[in-house]
Amino acid sequence: MLRIAVAFIALTAFSSGAMAAEKSGLSEADKAEIKQLVRDYILANPEIINEAIDALDNKMAKGKAEKRNETIAKRRQELFSPSEGTIIGNPKGDVTVVEFFDYNCGYCKSMFQGVAELLREDTKMRLVLKEYPILGPSSMTASRAALAARKQGKYADLHLALLNHKGQLSDPTIMDIASKAGLDMKKLENDMKDPAITEIIVKNHNLADDLGIDGTPSLIIGDAFVPGAISKDKLVEHISKARK
């Protein structure tokens, strides 16, 4: 992939020089000389291609970060105080961690223990959970079940039980976990059909798109975006910075 990108950039640079020469009104001899100079310079200084790649990457990353910051500012209410009430921890806490996650995500599961411990230790932390099923049909089933569990006051219970499950989930396994978490299964299955649940999941996907999120877990701690799973210690560091 990198070789293709390098070749493309080299070709673009050469083509740009050639096109400039063609449009300049120079004689054919002068045009040919300019084209040769451009080609020779690139061949003699191939490092400029890597410099161009780095500059392009930096420009794109900066643009993505700026757009993400704008989205966090504009959609702050939706991010930090969602109407669906998917909040664990102290609802009036002084620091908020927003997590986009998938119940089948191994990285989410690896981070789960540290997050659970911190919720017990830090009584002023509020965790806003964004159901973001992207890893297959069973992920969607798990999110629908968790969101439906809100009507029985057991969202947190089922969320924790699902993330604590080792390995991939299946629909029967999800229902078994829900039953063991004390949910009324007939009511749960009926509530999972609520169109409002679909609306929440679609809204979360749209929000993730606007934030440039393409994987799980993805965190927002205060105003900082933190992609990928992090250790408990790193989470504590980010929370401390957010409190300052």
VOBA-1610 file (N, C-alpha, C; in pm, whole numbers, padded with zeros to 5 digits, always signed):
BEGIN
Met+00082-00121+00000Met+00000+00000+00000Met+00086+00127+00000Leu+00195+00124+00079Leu+00282+00241+00085Leu+00349+00264-00051Arg+00394+00155-00115Arg+00459+00168-00246Arg+00363+00230-00347Ile+00235+00190-00340Ile+00135+00247-00431Ile+00118+00395-00405Ala+00112+00431-00274Ala+00095+00571-00238Ala+00213+00655-00285Val+00334+00600-00265Val+00455+00670-00308Val+00455+00689-00459Ala+00421+00583-00531Ala+00418+00592-00677Ala+00316+00694-00723Phe+00201+00694-00656Phe+00096+00788-00693Phe+00141+00932-00672Ile+00205+00958-00557Ile+00251+01094-00528Ile+00359+01137-00626Ala+00451+01044-00656Ala+00557+01076-00753Ala+00496+01109-00889Leu+00399+01027-00931Leu+00334+01050-01059Leu+00259+01182-01059Thr+00193+01212-00945Thr+00120+01338-00935Thr+00214+01457-00945Ala+00327+01447-00873Ala+00424+01556-00876Ala+00479+01577-01016Phe+00513+01465-01082Phe+00566+01474-01219Phe+00461+01528-01313Ser+00336+01479-01299Ser+00229+01523-01387Ser+00199+01670-01368Ser+00206+01718-01243Ser+00180+01860-01215Ser+00283+01947-01285Gly+00410+01903-01276Gly+00515+01979-01344Gly+00496+01977-01494Ala+00457+01861-01545Ala+00437+01849-01689Ala+00320+01935-01735Met+00211+01934-01657Met+00094+02014-01695Met+00125+02162-01691Ala+00204+02202-01590Ala+00243+02343-01581Ala+00323+02384-01704Ala+00410+02294-01746Ala+00491+02323-01864Ala+00404+02333-01988Glu+00306+02244-02001Glu+00219+02242-02119Glu+00138+02371-02130Lys+00098+02426-02014Lys+00011+02544-02015Lys+00089+02676-02016Ser+00220+02667-02015Ser+00301+02788-01997Ser+00321+02868-02124Gly+00297+02809-02240Gly+00323+02880-02365Gly+00468+02873-02408Leu+00546+02788-02341Leu+00687+02773-02376Leu+00701+02693-02505Ser+00818+02696-02558Ser+00845+02617-02677Ser+00849+02469-02640Glu+00836+02383-02740Glu+00839+02239-02714Glu+00971+02197-02650Ala+01077+02257-02691Ala+01208+02225-02634Ala+01215+02263-02487Asp+01162+02383-02454Asp+01162+02428-02314Asp+01072+02339-02228Lys+00957+02302-02284Lys+00866+02214-02210Lys+00934+02081-02179Ala+01000+02026-02278Ala+01067+01897-02260Ala+01176+01908-02155Glu+01246+02022-02155Glu+01354+02043-02058Glu+01298+02052-01916Ile+01185+02123-01900Ile+01124+02137-01767Ile+01076+02002-01716Lys+01012+01924-01803Lys+00966+01792-01764Lys+01083+01705-01717Gln+01194+01713-01791Gln+01310+01634-01755Gln+01370+01679-01624Leu+01369+01811-01599Leu+01421+01866-01474Leu+01338+01818-01355Val+01205+01819-01372Val+01117+01773-01265Val+01143+01626-01236Arg+01150+01546-01340Arg+01175+01402-01325Arg+01309+01376-01258Asp+01412+01445-01306Asp+01545+01426-01250Asp+01551+01465-01103Tyr+01481+01573-01068Tyr+01483+01620-00929Tyr+01418+01517-00836Ile+01306+01461-00878Ile+01238+01361-00796Ile+01325+01237-00780Leu+01389+01194-00889Leu+01474+01075-00883Leu+01598+01099-00796Ala+01648+01222-00800Ala+01767+01254-00722Ala+01734+01281-00575Asn+01610+01314-00548Asn+01569+01348-00411Asn+01442+01272-00373Pro+01446+01142-00372Pro+01325+01062-00345Pro+01268+01087-00205Glu+01351+01141-00115Glu+01301+01167+00021Glu+01188+01268+00023Ile+01178+01350-00080Ile+01069+01450-00082Ile+00933+01382-00091Ile+00931+01258-00143Ile+00804+01185-00152Ile+00756+01150-00011Asn+00849+01100+00074Asn+00812+01071+00213Asn+00773+01198+00287Glu+00842+01307+00258Glu+00808+01436+00319Glu+00667+01478+00280Ala+00632+01454+00153Ala+00499+01488+00106Ala+00393+01403+00173Ile+00426+01271+00191Ile+00332+01182+00259Ile+00311+01227+00403Asp+00420+01261+00473Asp+00410+01306+00612Asp+00328+01435+00621Ala+00353+01526+00527Ala+00281+01654+00529Ala+00132+01631+00506Leu+00101+01540+00414Leu-00039+01509+00387Leu-00105+01443+00507Asp-00036+01347+00569Asp-00090+01281+00689Asp-00117+01382+00799Asn-00021+01473+00822Asn-00037+01574+00927Asn-00153+01667+00898Lys-00166+01703+00772Lys-00275+01793+00733Lys-00411+01726+00755Met-00419+01599+00715Met-00545+01526+00731Met-00577+01503+00878Ala-00475+01470+00959Ala-00496+01448+01102Ala-00541+01576+01171Lys-00481+01688+01131Lys-00519+01816+01190Lys-00663+01850+01156Gly-00700+01827+01029Gly-00837+01856+00987Gly-00937+01767+01059Lys-00901+01641+01078Lys-00989+01547+01147Lys-01006+01587+01294Ala-00896+01629+01357Ala-00901+01670+01498Ala-00986+01796+01515Glu-00972+01890+01421Glu-01050+02013+01429Glu-01199+01985+01414Lys-01232+01897+01319Lys-01373+01860+01298Lys-01428+01789+01422Arg-01345+01701+01482Arg-01390+01630+01601Arg-01416+01727+01717Asn-01326+01823+01736Asn-01345+01921+01843Asn-01471+02003+01822Glu-01497+02038+01697Glu-01620+02113+01666Glu-01743+02029+01698Thr-01737+01900+01666Thr-01850+01811+01692Thr-01873+01796+01842Ile-01765+01781+01918Ile-01778+01769+02064Ile-01844+01893+02122Ala-01805+02009+02071Ala-01863+02135+02120Ala-02010+02149+02081Lys-02042+02116+01956Lys-02178+02135+01907Lys-02276+02031+01961Arg-02227+01911+01987Arg-02317+01803+02028Arg-02288+01757+02170Arg-02247+01854+02251Arg-02207+01826+02389Arg-02321+01763+02470Gln-02440+01818+02456Gln-02555+01766+02529Gln-02580+01620+02494Glu-02577+01590+02366Glu-02601+01454+02317Glu-02493+01357+02365Leu-02370+01408+02374Leu-02259+01323+02417Leu-02259+01298+02567Phe-02272+01404+02643Phe-02251+01395+02787Phe-02379+01375+02869Ser-02492+01412+02814Ser-02619+01395+02887Ser-02724+01337+02793Pro-02704+01214+02745Pro-02794+01155+02647Pro-02934+01132+02704Ser-03034+01157+02620Ser-03173+01141+02663Ser-03204+00995+02696Glu-03128+00901+02639Glu-03156+00760+02666Glu-03108+00716+02804Gly-03032+00803+02873Gly-02995+00776+03012Gly-02900+00660+03034Thr-02815+00632+02938Thr-02720+00520+02952Thr-02596+00566+03029Ile-02617+00591+03156Ile-02511+00645+03242Ile-02489+00551+03360Ile-02363+00520+03386Ile-02324+00437+03501Ile-02231+00521+03589Gly-02235+00495+03718Gly-02153+00574+03810Gly-02236+00685+03870Asn-02171+00792+03910Asn-02238+00905+03974Asn-02298+00996+03867Pro-02433+01001+03857Pro-02495+01084+03753Pro-02465+01233+03769Lys-02423+01272+03889Lys-02388+01412+03915Lys-02237+01428+03938Gly-02161+01336+03885Gly-02016+01339+03905Gly-01950+01461+03844Asp-01827+01487+03885Asp-01757+01607+03839Asp-01671+01582+03715Val-01666+01458+03668Val-01594+01429+03545Val-01671+01322+03468Thr-01676+01340+03335Thr-01752+01247+03252Thr-01661+01176+03153Val-01678+01046+03145Val-01609+00964+03044Val-01717+00909+02951Val-01703+00936+02822Val-01796+00883+02722Val-01725+00768+02651Glu-01793+00655+02640Glu-01731+00539+02575Glu-01821+00485+02464Phe-01768+00481+02342Phe-01832+00411+02231Phe-01777+00269+02233Phe-01865+00170+02237Phe-01819+00033+02257Phe-01908-00066+02183Asp-01857-00188+02174Asp-01931-00301+02116Asp-01912-00419+02209Tyr-02019-00491+02239Tyr-02011-00601+02334Tyr-01926-00718+02285Asn-01898-00725+02155Asn-01811-00830+02102Asn-01667-00784+02084Cys-01639-00662+02124Cys-01506-00605+02106Cys-01410-00656+02214Gly-01308-00728+02171Gly-01210-00781+02266Gly-01136-00672+02341Tyr-01110-00560+02275Tyr-01039-00450+02340Tyr-01128-00384+02446Cys-01258-00376+02417Cys-01352-00322+02517Cys-01353-00412+02640Lys-01352-00542+02616Lys-01352-00637+02728Lys-01222-00630+02808Ser-01111-00608+02737Ser-00982-00601+02806Ser-00974-00477+02896Met-01043-00373+02858Met-01043-00249+02936Met-01149-00250+03046Phe-01243-00343+03033Phe-01361-00346+03120Phe-01327-00352+03268Gln-01233-00441+03305Gln-01203-00460+03446Gln-01152-00331+03511Gly-01062-00261+03440Gly-01009-00136+03493Gly-01116-00030+03508Val-01206-00022+03410Val-01316+00075+03417Val-01408+00042+03534Ala-01442-00085+03551Ala-01530-00128+03660Ala-01467-00097+03796Glu-01337-00123+03809Glu-01268-00093+03934Glu-01269+00057+03964Leu-01245+00135+03860Leu-01239+00280+03879Leu-01375+00337+03915Leu-01480+00280+03860Leu-01615+00324+03896Leu-01643+00301+04044Arg-01589+00192+04098Arg-01608+00164+04241Arg-01521+00257+04327Glu-01403+00290+04277Glu-01308+00369+04356Glu-01333+00519+04347Asp-01374+00565+04230Asp-01393+00708+04207Asp-01543+00739+04209Thr-01589+00786+04323Thr-01734+00807+04341Thr-01784+00934+04271Lys-01693+01009+04208Lys-01735+01130+04137Lys-01723+01115+03985Met-01708+00993+03941Met-01695+00965+03798Met-01830+00923+03741Arg-01865+00979+03626Arg-01985+00933+03555Arg-01942+00879+03418Leu-01994+00764+03385Leu-01959+00697+03259Leu-02082+00696+03169Val-02070+00764+03056Val-02178+00767+02957Val-02147+00662+02852Leu-02236+00567+02835Leu-02214+00455+02746Leu-02288+00476+02614Lys-02214+00467+02506Lys-02270+00482+02372Lys-02273+00345+02304Glu-02390+00287+02297Glu-02406+00158+02229Glu-02371+00176+02082Tyr-02266+00107+02038Tyr-02214+00126+01902Tyr-02182-00011+01841Pro-02286-00089+01811Pro-02265-00225+01758Pro-02216-00222+01614Ile-02093-00269+01594Ile-02033-00267+01459Ile-01972-00401+01421Leu-01979-00499+01512Leu-01908-00625+01490Leu-02001-00743+01463Gly-02110-00717+01394Gly-02196-00827+01353Gly-02334-00827+01416Pro-02419-00917+01369Pro-02558-00924+01417Pro-02572-00945+01567Ser-02487-01027+01627Ser-02501-01051+01771Ser-02466-00926+01852Ser-02380-00841+01797Ser-02351-00713+01864Ser-02477-00627+01867Met-02551-00628+01756Met-02676-00553+01752Met-02777-00609+01851Thr-02786-00741+01859Thr-02878-00804+01955Thr-02842-00765+02097Ala-02713-00767+02128Ala-02668-00733+02263Ala-02704-00589+02298Ser-02682-00497+02204Ser-02714-00356+02230Ser-02864-00337+02245Arg-02942-00404+02163Arg-03088-00393+02174Arg-03135-00447+02310Ala-03076-00558+02353Ala-03114-00615+02483Ala-03077-00521+02597Ala-02957-00465+02591Ala-02912-00374+02697Ala-03002-00251+02704Leu-03032-00192+02589Leu-03117-00073+02587Leu-03260-00106+02631Ala-03308-00224+02595Ala-03442-00265+02639Ala-03446-00288+02790Ala-03333-00329+02847Ala-03327-00356+02992Ala-03349-00230+03074Arg-03337-00113+03012Arg-03362+00012+03086Arg-03503+00015+03144Lys-03599-00044+03072Lys-03738-00042+03117Lys-03760-00127+03241Gln-03661-00210+03275Gln-03668-00288+03398Gln-03567-00238+03501Gly-03506-00124+03471Gly-03408-00068+03563Gly-03282-00150+03574Lys-03248-00226+03469Lys-03133-00317+03477Lys-03033-00296+03364Tyr-03028-00175+03312Tyr-02931-00148+03205Tyr-02789-00174+03253Ala-02751-00117+03367Ala-02615-00132+03417Ala-02583-00279+03445Asp-02680-00352+03503Asp-02657-00494+03535Asp-02628-00575+03409Leu-02709-00554+03305Leu-02690-00632+03183Leu-02566-00587+03107His-02540-00457+03108His-02419-00406+03043His-02294-00472+03102Leu-02285-00473+03233Leu-02168-00530+03299Leu-02159-00680+03276Ala-02273-00748+03277Ala-02273-00892+03257Ala-02231-00928+03114Leu-02276-00852+03017Leu-02240-00879+02877Leu-02092-00855+02852Leu-02039-00746+02907Leu-01897-00718+02887Leu-01808-00815+02964Asn-01863-00872+03069Asn-01785-00966+03150Asn-01780-01106+03086His-01861-01127+02983His-01862-01257+02917His-01736-01276+02833Lys-01674-01390+02847Lys-01552-01420+02773Lys-01587-01477+02635Gly-01524-01422+02533Gly-01547-01474+02399Gly-01662-01405+02328Gln-01687-01452+02205Gln-01791-01394+02122Gln-01930-01428+02176Leu-02022-01337+02154Leu-02160-01357+02197Leu-02242-01416+02083Ser-02344-01491+02119Ser-02445-01537+02024Ser-02580-01494+02080Asp-02682-01495+01998Asp-02814-01453+02046Asp-02861-01537+02165Pro-02849-01671+02161Pro-02890-01751+02277Pro-02808-01717+02403Thr-02678-01692+02384Thr-02593-01658+02499Thr-02637-01526+02560Ile-02670-01429+02477Ile-02716-01299+02525Ile-02842-01314+02609Met-02935-01394+02559Met-03060-01415+02633Met-03034-01488+02765Asp-02940-01581+02763Asp-02906-01655+02885Asp-02844-01560+02988Ile-02755-01472+02942Ile-02692-01375+03032Ile-02798-01282+03091Ala-02893-01239+03007Ala-02999-01150+03053Ala-03085-01217+03159Ser-03116-01344+03135Ser-03197-01419+03232Ser-03126-01430+03366Lys-02996-01460+03360Lys-02918-01473+03484Lys-02900-01339+03554Ala-02913-01228+03478Ala-02903-01095+03538Ala-03034-01052+03603Gly-03136-01140+03596Gly-03261-01116+03667Gly-03368-01044+03587Leu-03354-01042+03455Leu-03455-00973+03375Leu-03576-01063+03347Asp-03691-01000+03335Asp-03812-01067+03289Asp-03797-01087+03139Met-03777-01210+03095Met-03738-01235+02958Met-03850-01206+02859Lys-03971-01235+02894Lys-04083-01207+02803Lys-04093-01057+02778Lys-04082-00980+02885Lys-04088-00835+02872Lys-03968-00783+02793Leu-03850-00838+02821Leu-03729-00794+02752Leu-03741-00815+02601Glu-03783-00934+02563Glu-03795-00965+02420Glu-03895-00873+02351Asn-04000-00840+02421Asn-04099-00748+02364Asn-04043-00606+02355Asp-03973-00562+02460Asp-03917-00426+02462Asp-03806-00409+02359Met-03737-00517+02324Met-03630-00510+02225Met-03682-00471+02086Lys-03812-00485+02064Lys-03873-00453+01935Lys-03907-00305+01922Asp-03891-00231+02030Asp-03927-00088+02032Asp-03847-00011+01926Pro-03912+00060+01833Pro-03841+00138+01731Pro-03749+00244+01791Ala-03779+00288+01913Ala-03696+00390+01978Ala-03553+00340+01998Ile-03538+00208+02017Ile-03405+00151+02035Ile-03325+00163+01906Thr-03390+00136+01794Thr-03323+00153+01664Thr-03279+00297+01646Glu-03362+00391+01685Glu-03330+00533+01672Glu-03206+00569+01753Ile-03195+00514+01873Ile-03078+00541+01958Ile-02951+00489+01891Ile-02957+00367+01840Ile-02839+00307+01778Ile-02799+00382+01651Val-02897+00420+01571Val-02868+00498+01449Val-02806+00632+01487Lys-02861+00696+01589Lys-02808+00825+01635Lys-02664+00811+01681Asn-02634+00703+01753Asn-02496+00681+01799Asn-02400+00658+01682His-02447+00587+01581His-02363+00564+01463His-02337+00695+01389Asn-02439+00778+01377Asn-02421+00908+01311Asn-02326+00997+01391Leu-02339+00993+01521Leu-02250+01072+01606Leu-02107+01023+01594Ala-02089+00892+01591Ala-01955+00835+01574Ala-01895+00876+01440Asp-01976+00877+01336Asp-01929+00920+01203Asp-01881+01065+01208Asp-01959+01150+01273Asp-01922+01292+01282Asp-01794+01312+01362Leu-01769+01222+01455Leu-01648+01230+01537Leu-01528+01162+01472Gly-01552+01097+01360Gly-01443+01026+01293Gly-01406+00897+01363Ile-01500+00838+01435Ile-01475+00713+01506Ile-01499+00597+01410Asp-01403+00506+01402Asp-01419+00390+01315Asp-01382+00260+01386Gly-01371+00264+01517Gly-01337+00144+01593Gly-01375+00158+01739Thr-01371+00048+01810Thr-01403+00048+01953Thr-01288-00016+02031Pro-01271+00029+02157Pro-01343+00139+02220Pro-01288+00274+02175Ser-01372+00376+02184Ser-01328+00514+02163Ser-01384+00596+02278Leu-01298+00676+02339Leu-01336+00749+02459Leu-01328+00899+02438Ile-01415+00969+02507Ile-01404+01115+02521Ile-01401+01141+02671Ile-01292+01199+02718Ile-01274+01226+02861Ile-01257+01376+02877Gly-01356+01442+02934Gly-01356+01587+02932Gly-01375+01632+02788Asp-01275+01702+02734Asp-01278+01743+02594Asp-01179+01664+02509Ala-01110+01568+02570Ala-01004+01494+02500Ala-01060+01367+02437Phe-01020+01342+02313Phe-01058+01219+02244Phe-00946+01117+02262Val-00982+00997+02305Val-00883+00892+02331Val-00924+00767+02255Pro-00858+00736+02143Pro-00894+00617+02066Pro-00829+00490+02122Gly-00901+00381+02120Gly-00845+00253+02159Gly-00849+00227+02309Ala-00822+00102+02343Ala-00823+00061+02483Ala-00703+00119+02556Ile-00725+00162+02679Ile-00617+00216+02762Ile-00621+00147+02898Ser-00509+00151+02968Ser-00500+00089+03100Ser-00574+00174+03203Lys-00596+00115+03316Lys-00661+00187+03426Lys-00578+00309+03465Asp-00446+00293+03471Asp-00359+00405+03508Asp-00371+00521+03410Lys-00375+00488+03280Lys-00390+00593+03179Lys-00526+00661+03190Leu-00627+00583+03220Leu-00761+00638+03238Leu-00762+00737+03355Val-00695+00700+03464Val-00684+00789+03580Val-00613+00918+03542Glu-00507+00907+03461Glu-00434+01026+03415Glu-00523+01120+03337His-00598+01066+03243His-00687+01148+03161His-00795+01213+03246Ile-00848+01138+03341Ile-00953+01193+03429Ile-00897+01306+03514Ser-00776+01289+03564Ser-00711+01395+03644Ser-00693+01521+03562Lys-00652+01507+03435Lys-00635+01623+03346Lys-00770+01691+03322Ala-00873+01610+03302Ala-01006+01666+03277Ala-01056+01745+03397Arg-01023+01699+03517Arg-01067+01769+03637Arg-00997+01903+03655Lys-00876+01914+03598Lys-00803+02040+03609Lys-00858+02145+03515
//
